[in-house]
């Protein structure tokens, strides 16, 4: 399976966005998955989930009604740990109140973002593909799903980096984002999920 690199996403409303994944060449046809997903910000994580994917591309997709022949769900959780979280843990674990010990530990603390994704796809394989050995179909399908996931995660992380760069350089934007946190009323539309 191969693909180009143009990913686009469009905010549809306050709870959903559309992510158009680059065209994938799969056997002798082209597929372009369009994923409709929602973003739910939480205290130290963001959850992106979807149960709707529409395939565009070759006329074969319509001919065999491929969009009616599969079930799809994806749940991606991005969790972050920052120095402040680690500092709180270090202070909680420091029973003696040794401030120097906490400061020394803080110098070696790193920030990180972890991504965990669960994807489920169930396909009623149409002819002529139903005559291809199941193992070959599964490998090809897995490659297409991994490629799609790569673009979905990459798009989100790229936009998260852009959001951070704006936050780091614009005090008005930092104030705006801080006000959202204080209200604890962050909506999906307030997160940058695509360009």
Secondary structure, DSSP 8 states (H G I E B T S, - for coil): -EE----EEEE-SSS-EEEE---EEETTEEEEEEEEEEEEE-SSEEEEEEEEEEEEESHHHHHTTGGGSEEEEEEEEEEEE-HHHHHHHHHHH-TT--HHHHHHHHHT---EEEEEEEEEEEE---TTGGGS-HHHHHHHHHHHHHHHHHHHHHHHHHHHHHHHHHHHH-HHHHHHHHHHHHHT---GGGS----
